[in-house]
Amino acid sequence: MRRRALLASSLVVVATPSLAQPNGQLDQAVAEFAQGKPVQRGRVKLEMEKLVDNGNLVPVSVTVESPMTAADHVVAIGIFNDRNPQRDVARFVLGPRSGKAAVATRMRLATSQKLAAVARMSDGSVWIDTVDVVVALAACIEGDVN
């Protein structure tokens, strides 16, 4: 019984420390994608599991509330992370002919971290949604991820 208690407590210690130590590079990546425009919450929905067993293959999808007309549409969607070696996960270019403002992909997660989905709209506005993800088994570690 003591061994199980020790294993359970060590999983908590391994899985949670990176959420408490953001390094600010996520904010920088989002600001660059926003091209100097103010970033607002809403309209964007970043969907993924909040607790990931294995960081090697994590499905992620982003939807944006938009009629996708010539006058009002999503121009670009970017997905960014705080702790992977590469901050940009994916960038998608959309237009009114896309029909629907929805994208999906899979990614690797080096460790527990915050992710952001950002949408630039045709009217110049920028919208964001963020998710904190806990990863039990890390992936794609290249050197120090701190």
ZAZA-832075 format. One record per residue (C-alpha): residue in three letters; x, y, z. Coordinates in steps of 0.001 Angstrom, whole numbers, padded with zeros to 6 digits. Layout:
BEGIN
<"ALA" <X Y Z>> ...
***
This chain:
BEGIN
<"MET" <000000 000000 000000>> <"ARG" <002873 002418 000756>> <"ARG" <004313 001906 -002737>> <"ARG" <000980 002908 -004359>> <"ALA" <000772 006038 -002219>> <"LEU" <004340 006956 -003173>> <"LEU" <003631 006433 -006887>> <"ALA" <000445 008503 -006733>> <"SER" <002184 011405 -004995>> <"SER" <005122 011343 -007432>> <"LEU" <002752 011582 -010415>> <"VAL" <001256 014750 -008993>> <"VAL" <004708 016265 -008455>> <"VAL" <005837 015384 -011991>> <"ALA" <002659 016545 -013722>> <"THR" <002064 019954 -012165>> <"PRO" <005197 022085 -011744>> <"SER" <005344 023584 -015243>> <"LEU" <001890 025175 -014947>> <"ALA" <003146 027257 -012052>> <"GLN" <006161 028631 -013965>> <"PRO" <005085 030319 -017219>> <"ASN" <008014 031831 -019083>> <"GLY" <006278 034613 -021048>> <"GLN" <007208 033312 -024482>> <"LEU" <003578 032379 -025142>> <"ASP" <002569 036025 -024679>> <"GLN" <005308 037103 -027076>> <"ALA" <004221 034591 -029756>> <"VAL" <000576 035709 -029426>> <"ALA" <001554 039398 -029644>> <"GLU" <003583 038772 -032802>> <"PHE" <000678 036904 -034408>> <"ALA" <-001731 039707 -033415>> <"GLN" <000467 042213 -035295>> <"GLY" <000090 044918 -032655>> <"LYS" <-003694 044654 -032344>> <"PRO" <-005355 044232 -028932>> <"VAL" <-006249 040613 -028177>> <"GLN" <-009763 039929 -026866>> <"ARG" <-011301 036848 -025246>> <"GLY" <-014271 035210 -026943>> <"ARG" <-015304 033980 -030417>> <"VAL" <-012476 031377 -030384>> <"LYS" <-012881 027909 -028860>> <"LEU" <-009734 025811 -028325>> <"GLU" <-010751 022217 -027707>> <"MET" <-008470 019540 -026291>> <"GLU" <-008244 017284 -023276>> <"LYS" <-007165 019070 -020102>> <"LEU" <-005425 015927 -018795>> <"VAL" <-003292 014090 -021357>> <"ASP" <-001913 010639 -020589>> <"ASN" <000700 010722 -023352>> <"GLY" <002097 013917 -024911>> <"ASN" <003262 012174 -028087>> <"LEU" <-000022 012585 -029990>> <"VAL" <-002572 015089 -028704>> <"PRO" <-005615 016012 -030830>> <"VAL" <-006505 019705 -030855>> <"SER" <-009236 021630 -032660>> <"VAL" <-010133 025295 -032977>> <"THR" <-013447 026808 -033997>> <"VAL" <-014204 030496 -034429>> <"GLU" <-017618 032156 -034404>> <"SER" <-017760 033764 -037844>> <"PRO" <-020251 033861 -040721>> <"MET" <-017295 033425 -043142>> <"THR" <-018655 035950 -045626>> <"ALA" <-016600 038339 -047769>> <"ALA" <-017346 041138 -045292>> <"ASP" <-016756 039151 -042080>> <"HIS" <-014408 036171 -042012>> <"VAL" <-011415 034644 -040286>> <"VAL" <-008122 035534 -041971>> <"ALA" <-005793 033321 -039918>> <"ILE" <-005736 030969 -036937>> <"GLY" <-002589 030287 -034927>> <"ILE" <-001987 027710 -032197>> <"PHE" <000828 028443 -029747>> <"ASN" <002268 026780 -026641>> <"ASP" <004309 027895 -023667>> <"ARG" <006765 025070 -023014>> <"ASN" <007556 023103 -026200>> <"PRO" <010894 023712 -027949>> <"GLN" <008944 025269 -030867>> <"ARG" <006367 027885 -029734>> <"ASP" <004344 027857 -032981>> <"VAL" <002295 024676 -033228>> <"ALA" <000387 025550 -036412>> <"ARG" <-000818 028476 -038492>> <"PHE" <-003798 028273 -040806>> <"VAL" <-004809 030791 -043485>> <"LEU" <-008542 031035 -044110>> <"GLY" <-010865 033148 -046217>> <"PRO" <-014553 033448 -047039>> <"ARG" <-014331 030397 -049327>> <"SER" <-013224 028226 -046405>> <"GLY" <-016917 027907 -045580>> <"LYS" <-016347 027140 -041919>> <"ALA" <-013923 028603 -039388>> <"ALA" <-012741 025293 -037956>> <"VAL" <-009347 023568 -038005>> <"ALA" <-007969 020444 -036357>> <"THR" <-004559 018844 -036004>> <"ARG" <-002463 016736 -033667>> <"MET" <000547 017899 -031725>> <"ARG" <003219 016769 -029301>> <"LEU" <003458 018262 -025831>> <"ALA" <006822 018400 -024083>> <"THR" <005287 018863 -020652>> <"SER" <002304 020366 -018818>> <"GLN" <001691 023859 -020153>> <"LYS" <-000662 026539 -021436>> <"LEU" <-001813 026583 -025054>> <"ALA" <-003457 029417 -026957>> <"ALA" <-005522 029578 -030132>> <"VAL" <-005623 033019 -031748>> <"ALA" <-007814 034166 -034643>> <"ARG" <-007255 037268 -036778>> <"MET" <-010466 038540 -038355>> <"SER" <-011047 040464 -041597>> <"ASP" <-012128 043541 -039607>> <"GLY" <-008695 043616 -037899>> <"SER" <-009853 042283 -034548>> <"VAL" <-007933 039496 -032794>> <"TRP" <-009533 036869 -030537>> <"ILE" <-008030 034255 -028205>> <"ASP" <-008829 031196 -026130>> <"THR" <-006374 029426 -023808>> <"VAL" <-006252 026017 -022154>> <"ASP" <-004013 024703 -019365>> <"VAL" <-003044 021100 -020084>> <"VAL" <-001513 018594 -017672>> <"VAL" <000666 015973 -019387>> <"ALA" <001416 012742 -017518>> <"LEU" <004002 011366 -020008>> <"ALA" <005996 014104 -021755>> <"ALA" <007104 014118 -025399>> <"CYS" <009494 016023 -027729>> <"ILE" <011970 017124 -025104>> <"GLU" <015049 018779 -026631>> <"GLY" <017346 019967 -023888>> <"ASP" <015971 022171 -021130>> <"VAL" <012277 023186 -021495>> <"ASN" <012378 025700 -018641>> 
***
